[in-house]
């Protein structure tokens, strides 16, 4: 469920606080392990970049989670941070004559 009173936590914060720091790994070590540029991990952690499908697969294998976990975190963040200020009425079917 999307929070209504705040923006969901960015997956980069989850990555840093729930995985890297408790396990004692640096962002550089993770990037090396995944075989990706360290800049990608640093941008994710800083919230400047989202988790792509490819990165979700790599993180899921490294941390024994699912790619859906990482993509769901990203999706929740994206939806809550771009909630529109305006709303539209629901569409109703036009009755046949």
The first five atom37 places (N, CA, C, CB, O) and aatype in JSON, in Angstrom:
{
  "aatype": [20, 20, 20, 20, 20, 20, 20, 20, 20, 20, 20, 20, 20, 20, 20, 20, 20, 20, 20, 20, 20, 20, 20, 20, 20, 20, 20, 20, 20, 20, 20, 20, 20, 20, 20, 20, 20, 20, 20, 20, 20, 20, 20, 20, 20, 20, 20, 20, 20, 20, 20, 20, 20, 20, 20, 20, 20, 20, 20, 20, 20, 20, 20, 20, 20, 20, 20, 20, 20, 20, 20, 20, 20, 20, 20, 20, 20, 20, 20, 20, 20, 20, 20, 20, 20, 20, 20, 20, 20, 20, 20, 20, 20, 20, 20, 20, 20],
  "atom_mask": [
    [1, 1, 1, 1, 1],
    [1, 1, 1, 1, 1],
    [1, 1, 1, 1, 1],
    [1, 1, 1, 1, 1],
    [1, 1, 1, 1, 1],
    [1, 1, 1, 1, 1],
    [1, 1, 1, 1, 1],
    [1, 1, 1, 1, 1],
    [1, 1, 1, 1, 1],
    [1, 1, 1, 1, 1],
    [1, 1, 1, 1, 1],
    [1, 1, 1, 1, 1],
    [1, 1, 1, 1, 1],
    [1, 1, 1, 1, 1],
    [1, 1, 1, 1, 1],
    [1, 1, 1, 1, 1],
    [1, 1, 1, 1, 1],
    [1, 1, 1, 1, 1],
    [1, 1, 1, 1, 1],
    [1, 1, 1, 1, 1],
    [1, 1, 1, 1, 1],
    [1, 1, 1, 1, 1],
    [1, 1, 1, 1, 1],
    [1, 1, 1, 1, 1],
    [1, 1, 1, 1, 1],
    [1, 1, 1, 1, 1],
    [1, 1, 1, 1, 1],
    [1, 1, 1, 1, 1],
    [1, 1, 1, 1, 1],
    [1, 1, 1, 1, 1],
    [1, 1, 1, 1, 1],
    [1, 1, 1, 1, 1],
    [1, 1, 1, 1, 1],
    [1, 1, 1, 1, 1],
    [1, 1, 1, 1, 1],
    [1, 1, 1, 1, 1],
    [1, 1, 1, 1, 1],
    [1, 1, 1, 1, 1],
    [1, 1, 1, 1, 1],
    [1, 1, 1, 1, 1],
    [1, 1, 1, 1, 1],
    [1, 1, 1, 1, 1],
    [1, 1, 1, 1, 1],
    [1, 1, 1, 1, 1],
    [1, 1, 1, 1, 1],
    [1, 1, 1, 1, 1],
    [1, 1, 1, 1, 1],
    [1, 1, 1, 1, 1],
    [1, 1, 1, 1, 1],
    [1, 1, 1, 1, 1],
    [1, 1, 1, 1, 1],
    [1, 1, 1, 1, 1],
    [1, 1, 1, 1, 1],
    [1, 1, 1, 1, 1],
    [1, 1, 1, 1, 1],
    [1, 1, 1, 1, 1],
    [1, 1, 1, 1, 1],
    [1, 1, 1, 1, 1],
    [1, 1, 1, 1, 1],
    [1, 1, 1, 1, 1],
    [1, 1, 1, 1, 1],
    [1, 1, 1, 1, 1],
    [1, 1, 1, 1, 1],
    [1, 1, 1, 1, 1],
    [1, 1, 1, 1, 1],
    [1, 1, 1, 1, 1],
    [1, 1, 1, 1, 1],
    [1, 1, 1, 1, 1],
    [1, 1, 1, 1, 1],
    [1, 1, 1, 1, 1],
    [1, 1, 1, 1, 1],
    [1, 1, 1, 1, 1],
    [1, 1, 1, 1, 1],
    [1, 1, 1, 1, 1],
    [1, 1, 1, 1, 1],
    [1, 1, 1, 1, 1],
    [1, 1, 1, 1, 1],
    [1, 1, 1, 1, 1],
    [1, 1, 1, 1, 1],
    [1, 1, 1, 1, 1],
    [1, 1, 1, 1, 1],
    [1, 1, 1, 1, 1],
    [1, 1, 1, 1, 1],
    [1, 1, 1, 1, 1],
    [1, 1, 1, 1, 1],
    [1, 1, 1, 1, 1],
    [1, 1, 1, 1, 1],
    [1, 1, 1, 1, 1],
    [1, 1, 1, 1, 1],
    [1, 1, 1, 1, 1],
    [1, 1, 1, 1, 1],
    [1, 1, 1, 1, 1],
    [1, 1, 1, 1, 1],
    [1, 1, 1, 1, 1],
    [1, 1, 1, 1, 1],
    [1, 1, 1, 1, 1],
    [1, 1, 1, 1, 1]
  ],
  "atom_positions": [
    [[0.85, -1.17, 0.0], [0.0, 0.0, 0.0], [0.89, 1.23, 0.0], [-0.96, 0.0, 1.22], [1.89, 1.29, 0.71]],
    [[0.51, 2.21, -0.79], [1.27, 3.46, -0.86], [1.0, 4.3, 0.38], [0.92, 4.24, -2.14], [-0.16, 4.46, 0.78]],
    [[2.04, 4.85, 0.98], [1.8, 5.76, 2.1], [1.13, 7.04, 1.59], [3.12, 6.1, 2.85], [1.47, 7.52, 0.51]],
    [[0.2, 7.57, 2.34], [-0.5, 8.77, 1.91], [0.09, 10.03, 2.51], [-1.97, 8.67, 2.27], [-0.17, 11.13, 2.02]],
    [[0.88, 9.89, 3.55], [1.4, 11.07, 4.24], [2.89, 11.31, 4.02], [1.14, 10.95, 5.7], [3.46, 12.24, 4.6]],
    [[3.54, 10.5, 3.19], [4.97, 10.67, 2.95], [5.35, 9.95, 1.67], [5.8, 10.14, 4.14], [4.57, 9.18, 1.11]],
    [[6.56, 10.21, 1.21], [7.1, 9.51, 0.06], [7.75, 8.22, 0.56], [8.14, 10.41, -0.72], [8.44, 8.23, 1.58]],
    [[7.53, 7.13, -0.14], [8.14, 5.85, 0.22], [9.66, 5.98, 0.26], [7.72, 4.75, -0.77], [10.23, 6.85, -0.4]],
    [[10.3, 5.13, 1.02], [11.75, 5.13, 1.12], [12.37, 4.68, -0.2], [12.21, 4.23, 2.28], [11.96, 3.68, -0.79]],
    [[13.36, 5.42, -0.65], [14.06, 5.07, -1.89], [14.8, 3.75, -1.69], [15.05, 6.21, -2.32], [15.34, 3.51, -0.61]],
    [[14.84, 2.88, -2.7], [15.52, 1.6, -2.56], [17.01, 1.74, -2.23], [15.37, 0.81, -3.82], [17.6, 0.83, -1.65]],
    [[17.62, 2.86, -2.59], [19.02, 3.08, -2.25], [19.25, 3.18, -0.76], [19.53, 4.34, -2.92], [20.28, 2.73, -0.25]],
    [[18.29, 3.76, -0.04], [18.39, 3.86, 1.42], [18.26, 2.47, 2.03], [17.29, 4.8, 1.99], [18.98, 2.13, 2.97]],
    [[17.35, 1.66, 1.5], [17.2, 0.27, 1.95], [18.49, -0.5, 1.69], [15.99, -0.42, 1.24], [18.97, -1.22, 2.57]],
    [[19.04, -0.34, 0.5], [20.28, -1.02, 0.14], [21.39, -0.67, 1.13], [20.71, -0.64, -1.28], [22.09, -1.56, 1.62]],
    [[21.54, 0.59, 1.43], [22.61, 1.03, 2.33], [22.35, 0.61, 3.77], [22.76, 2.54, 2.26], [23.21, -0.01, 4.4]],
    [[21.18, 0.93, 4.29], [20.89, 0.72, 5.72], [20.55, -0.7, 6.11], [19.78, 1.59, 6.12], [20.82, -1.12, 7.24]],
    [[19.98, -1.46, 5.19], [19.54, -2.81, 5.54], [20.45, -3.91, 5.01], [18.15, -3.04, 5.02], [20.38, -5.06, 5.45]],
    [[21.31, -3.56, 4.07], [22.18, -4.59, 3.47], [23.66, -4.25, 3.6], [21.82, -4.78, 2.01], [24.4, -4.99, 4.25]],
    [[24.1, -3.16, 3.01], [25.53, -2.87, 2.98], [26.11, -2.62, 4.37], [25.79, -1.66, 2.12], [27.06, -3.3, 4.76]],
    [[25.55, -1.68, 5.12], [26.11, -1.36, 6.43], [26.08, -2.54, 7.4], [25.36, -0.2, 7.04], [27.1, -2.83, 8.02]],
    [[24.93, -3.24, 7.55], [24.93, -4.37, 8.48], [25.89, -5.5, 8.08], [23.53, -4.93, 8.59], [26.43, -6.2, 8.94]],
    [[26.1, -5.66, 6.78], [26.99, -6.73, 6.31], [28.45, -6.29, 6.25], [26.54, -7.21, 4.94], [29.34, -7.11, 6.03]],
    [[28.7, -5.0, 6.45], [30.06, -4.5, 6.45], [30.7, -4.34, 5.08], [30.9, -5.4, 7.25], [31.92, -4.41, 4.95]],
    [[29.87, -4.12, 4.06], [30.38, -3.93, 2.71], [30.29, -2.47, 2.3], [29.62, -4.8, 1.71], [29.38, -1.75, 2.71]],
    [[31.24, -2.03, 1.49], [31.19, -0.68, 0.95], [30.46, -0.71, -0.39], [32.62, -0.1, 0.78], [30.22, -1.77, -0.97]],
    [[30.1, 0.46, -0.86], [29.46, 0.57, -2.16], [30.41, 0.11, -3.26], [29.01, 2.02, -2.41], [29.99, -0.5, -4.24]],
    [[31.68, 0.42, -3.1], [32.7, 0.0, -4.07], [32.82, -1.52, -4.11], [34.06, 0.63, -3.74], [32.9, -2.11, -5.19]],
    [[32.82, -2.15, -2.94], [32.91, -3.61, -2.89], [31.7, -4.25, -3.55], [33.03, -4.09, -1.45], [31.83, -5.25, -4.26]],
    [[30.51, -3.68, -3.32], [29.31, -4.22, -3.96], [29.39, -4.08, -5.48], [28.04, -3.51, -3.42], [29.1, -5.03, -6.21]],
    [[29.79, -2.92, -5.94], [29.9, -2.7, -7.39], [30.88, -3.68, -8.01], [30.33, -1.25, -7.69], [30.62, -4.25, -9.07]],
    [[32.02, -3.87, -7.35], [33.01, -4.84, -7.85], [32.43, -6.24, -7.9], [34.27, -4.83, -6.97], [32.62, -6.98, -8.87]],
    [[31.7, -6.61, -6.85], [31.09, -7.95, -6.78], [30.06, -8.14, -7.9], [30.43, -8.16, -5.41], [29.98, -9.21, -8.5]],
    [[29.29, -7.09, -8.16], [28.25, -7.17, -9.19], [28.81, -6.99, -10.6], [27.19, -6.13, -8.94], [28.14, -7.33, -11.58]],
    [[30.02, -6.47, -10.7], [30.62, -6.23, -12.01], [30.01, -5.04, -12.73], [30.48, -7.44, -12.86], [29.89, -5.04, -13.96]],
    [[29.63, -4.03, -11.96], [29.04, -2.82, -12.55], [29.83, -1.61, -12.08], [27.53, -2.68, -12.15], [30.6, -1.71, -11.12]],
    [[29.67, -0.47, -12.73], [30.38, 0.73, -12.3], [29.95, 1.17, -10.9], [30.15, 1.86, -13.29], [28.77, 1.12, -10.56]],
    [[30.91, 1.58, -10.1], [30.61, 2.02, -8.74], [29.67, 3.23, -8.76], [31.91, 2.37, -7.98], [28.89, 3.43, -7.83]],
    [[29.76, 4.03, -9.81], [28.9, 5.2, -9.93], [27.42, 4.81, -9.9], [29.21, 5.96, -11.22], [26.59, 5.53, -9.34]],
    [[27.08, 3.67, -10.5], [25.68, 3.21, -10.5], [25.19, 2.98, -9.08], [25.52, 1.92, -11.33], [24.1, 3.41, -8.72]],
    [[26.0, 2.29, -8.27], [25.6, 2.02, -6.89], [25.53, 3.32, -6.1], [26.59, 1.04, -6.22], [24.58, 3.54, -5.35]],
    [[26.52, 4.18, -6.25], [26.53, 5.45, -5.52], [25.32, 6.31, -5.87], [27.83, 6.24, -5.82], [24.73, 6.94, -4.99]],
    [[24.94, 6.34, -7.13], [23.76, 7.11, -7.54], [22.47, 6.51, -6.99], [23.69, 7.2, -9.05], [21.56, 7.25, -6.62]],
    [[22.39, 5.19, -6.93], [21.21, 4.54, -6.34], [21.13, 4.89, -4.86], [21.26, 3.0, -6.54], [20.07, 5.28, -4.37]],
    [[22.24, 4.75, -4.15], [22.25, 5.03, -2.71], [21.89, 6.49, -2.44], [23.64, 4.7, -2.11], [21.2, 6.78, -1.46]],
    [[22.35, 7.4, -3.28], [22.04, 8.84, -3.1], [20.63, 9.2, -3.57], [23.06, 9.69, -3.85], [20.19, 10.34, -3.4]],
    [[19.93, 8.25, -4.17], [18.58, 8.52, -4.65], [18.56, 9.28, -5.96], [17.82, 9.28, -3.63], [17.52, 9.82, -6.33]],
    [[19.68, 9.33, -6.65], [19.77, 10.03, -7.93], [19.47, 9.12, -9.11], [21.15, 10.64, -8.09], [19.35, 9.58, -10.25]],
    [[19.34, 7.84, -8.84], [19.11, 6.84, -9.89], [18.19, 5.78, -9.33], [20.45, 6.22, -10.41], [18.25, 5.44, -8.15]],
    [[17.34, 5.26, -10.19], [16.46, 4.18, -9.77], [17.08, 2.82, -10.0], [15.14, 4.26, -10.5], [18.12, 2.7, -10.65]],
    [[16.45, 1.81, -9.46], [16.89, 0.43, -9.65], [16.28, -0.09, -10.95], [16.49, -0.48, -8.43], [15.06, -0.18, -11.08]],
    [[17.13, -0.43, -11.91], [16.67, -0.97, -13.19], [16.4, -2.47, -13.04], [17.72, -0.71, -14.31], [16.74, -3.08, -12.02]],
    [[15.8, -3.05, -14.05], [15.55, -4.5, -14.04], [16.85, -5.28, -13.92], [14.8, -4.92, -15.3], [16.94, -6.25, -13.17]],
    [[17.86, -4.86, -14.68], [19.16, -5.55, -14.61], [19.77, -5.46, -13.22], [20.13, -4.96, -15.64], [20.24, -6.46, -12.69]],
    [[19.75, -4.27, -12.64], [20.31, -4.11, -11.29], [19.5, -4.9, -10.28], [20.34, -2.62, -10.9], [20.06, -5.46, -9.34]],
    [[18.18, -4.95, -10.45], [17.34, -5.74, -9.55], [17.75, -7.21, -9.57], [15.85, -5.59, -9.93], [17.81, -7.86, -8.53]],
    [[18.02, -7.74, -10.76], [18.47, -9.13, -10.86], [19.8, -9.34, -10.14], [18.6, -9.55, -12.33], [19.97, -10.31, -9.41]],
    [[20.72, -8.41, -10.35], [22.04, -8.55, -9.72], [21.95, -8.45, -8.21], [22.99, -7.48, -10.26], [22.56, -9.25, -7.49]],
    [[21.19, -7.48, -7.72], [21.03, -7.33, -6.27], [20.32, -8.54, -5.66], [20.24, -6.05, -5.94], [20.67, -8.99, -4.57]],
    [[19.35, -9.07, -6.37], [18.62, -10.23, -5.85], [19.53, -11.44, -5.7], [17.44, -10.58, -6.75], [19.4, -12.2, -4.74]],
    [[20.43, -11.63, -6.63], [21.36, -12.75, -6.53], [22.39, -12.52, -5.44], [22.07, -12.98, -7.87], [22.73, -13.44, -4.7]],
    [[22.88, -11.29, -5.33], [23.9, -10.98, -4.32], [23.35, -11.09, -2.9], [24.46, -9.59, -4.56], [24.05, -11.56, -2.01]],
    [[22.11, -10.67, -2.69], [21.54, -10.63, -1.34], [20.5, -11.7, -1.09], [20.94, -9.29, -1.09], [19.82, -11.7, -0.05]],
    [[20.36, -12.63, -2.05], [19.4, -13.73, -1.92], [17.99, -13.22, -1.62], [19.84, -14.68, -0.81], [17.3, -13.7, -0.72]],
    [[17.6, -12.23, -2.41], [16.22, -11.72, -2.38], [15.62, -12.04, -3.74], [16.16, -10.16, -2.06], [16.13, -12.89, -4.46]],
    [[14.56, -11.37, -4.08], [13.99, -11.54, -5.42], [14.14, -10.24, -6.19], [12.49, -11.97, -5.34], [14.22, -9.17, -5.59]],
    [[14.19, -10.31, -7.52], [14.24, -9.07, -8.28], [12.97, -8.24, -8.07], [14.42, -9.37, -9.77], [13.0, -7.01, -8.14]],
    [[11.86, -8.93, -7.81], [10.6, -8.22, -7.55], [10.7, -7.34, -6.31], [9.45, -9.23, -7.38], [10.12, -6.26, -6.27]],
    [[11.45, -7.8, -5.3], [11.63, -7.0, -4.09], [12.21, -5.64, -4.43], [12.55, -7.73, -3.1], [11.69, -4.61, -3.99]],
    [[13.28, -5.63, -5.22], [13.95, -4.37, -5.57], [13.08, -3.53, -6.5], [15.3, -4.66, -6.22], [13.02, -2.31, -6.35]],
    [[12.42, -4.16, -7.46], [11.56, -3.41, -8.38], [10.32, -2.87, -7.67], [11.14, -4.29, -9.54], [9.85, -1.77, -7.98]],
    [[9.8, -3.62, -6.71], [8.66, -3.13, -5.94], [9.04, -1.93, -5.09], [8.1, -4.25, -5.04], [8.28, -0.97, -5.0]],
    [[10.22, -1.97, -4.47], [10.69, -0.8, -3.72], [10.77, 0.41, -4.64], [12.07, -1.08, -3.09], [10.34, 1.51, -4.28]],
    [[11.32, 0.21, -5.84], [11.45, 1.31, -6.79], [10.08, 1.8, -7.24], [12.28, 0.88, -8.0], [9.85, 3.01, -7.32]],
    [[9.2, 0.88, -7.53], [7.86, 1.24, -7.98], [7.1, 2.03, -6.9], [7.07, -0.01, -8.36], [6.44, 3.03, -7.21]],
    [[7.19, 1.59, -5.66], [6.53, 2.3, -4.56], [7.09, 3.71, -4.42], [6.7, 1.53, -3.23], [6.34, 4.67, -4.22]],
    [[8.39, 3.84, -4.54], [9.02, 5.16, -4.45], [8.54, 6.04, -5.6], [10.56, 5.03, -4.46], [8.13, 7.18, -5.39]],
    [[8.58, 5.51, -6.81], [8.18, 6.29, -7.98], [6.73, 6.75, -7.87], [8.36, 5.47, -9.25], [6.43, 7.91, -8.14]],
    [[5.84, 5.85, -7.49], [4.43, 6.2, -7.4], [4.17, 7.23, -6.31], [3.59, 4.96, -7.15], [3.41, 8.18, -6.51]],
    [[4.79, 7.05, -5.16], [4.52, 7.98, -4.06], [5.17, 9.34, -4.28], [5.01, 7.4, -2.74], [4.67, 10.35, -3.77]],
    [[6.25, 9.39, -5.03], [6.93, 10.67, -5.24], [6.37, 11.45, -6.42], [8.41, 10.44, -5.46], [6.71, 12.62, -6.6]],
    [[5.52, 10.84, -7.21], [4.94, 11.53, -8.35], [3.41, 11.57, -8.29], [5.38, 10.86, -9.64], [2.75, 11.7, -9.32]],
    [[2.87, 11.46, -7.09], [1.41, 11.5, -6.93], [0.88, 12.82, -7.5], [1.0, 11.33, -5.42], [1.35, 13.89, -7.11]],
    [[-0.09, 12.76, -8.4], [-0.58, 14.0, -9.0], [-1.36, 14.85, -8.01], [-1.47, 13.69, -10.2], [-1.96, 14.34, -7.06]],
    [[-1.33, 16.14, -8.23], [-2.06, 17.07, -7.37], [-3.51, 17.2, -7.83], [-1.38, 18.45, -7.36], [-4.39, 17.59, -7.06]],
    [[-3.76, 16.87, -9.08], [-5.13, 16.96, -9.59], [-5.68, 15.55, -9.79], [-5.18, 17.77, -10.93], [-4.92, 14.59, -9.94]],
    [[-6.96, 15.44, -9.8], [-7.62, 14.14, -9.96], [-8.66, 14.24, -11.07], [-8.28, 13.67, -8.63], [-9.1, 15.34, -11.42]],
    [[-9.03, 13.13, -11.61], [-10.05, 13.09, -12.65], [-11.19, 12.18, -12.19], [-9.46, 12.6, -14.0], [-11.01, 11.28, -11.36]],
    [[-12.36, 12.44, -12.76], [-13.52, 11.6, -12.46], [-13.35, 10.24, -13.14], [-14.83, 12.28, -12.91], [-12.75, 10.16, -14.21]],
    [[-13.88, 9.19, -12.56], [-13.83, 7.88, -13.22], [-14.65, 7.9, -14.52], [-14.35, 6.78, -12.27], [-15.67, 8.59, -14.61]],
    [[-14.21, 7.17, -15.49], [-14.96, 7.02, -16.74], [-16.1, 6.03, -16.51], [-14.04, 6.54, -17.9], [-15.94, 5.04, -15.8]],
    [[-17.23, 6.31, -17.1], [-18.39, 5.41, -17.03], [-18.75, 5.01, -18.45], [-19.61, 6.09, -16.3], [-18.67, 5.82, -19.37]],
    [[-19.15, 3.78, -18.62], [-19.55, 3.3, -19.95], [-20.76, 4.08, -20.43], [-19.85, 1.79, -19.92], [-21.66, 4.41, -19.66]],
    [[-20.76, 4.37, -21.7], [-21.89, 5.05, -22.32], [-22.94, 3.99, -22.6], [-21.48, 5.82, -23.63], [-22.64, 2.96, -23.2]],
    [[-24.16, 4.23, -22.19], [-25.21, 3.24, -22.42], [-25.59, 3.21, -23.91], [-26.45, 3.55, -21.55], [-25.69, 4.25, -24.56]],
    [[-25.79, 2.02, -24.42], [-26.19, 1.85, -25.83], [-27.63, 2.29, -26.0], [-26.01, 0.37, -26.29], [-28.46, 2.12, -25.11]],
    [[-27.91, 2.86, -27.18], [-29.29, 3.33, -27.44], [-30.03, 2.38, -28.3], [-29.29, 4.69, -28.1], [-31.19, 2.61, -28.62]]
  ]
}
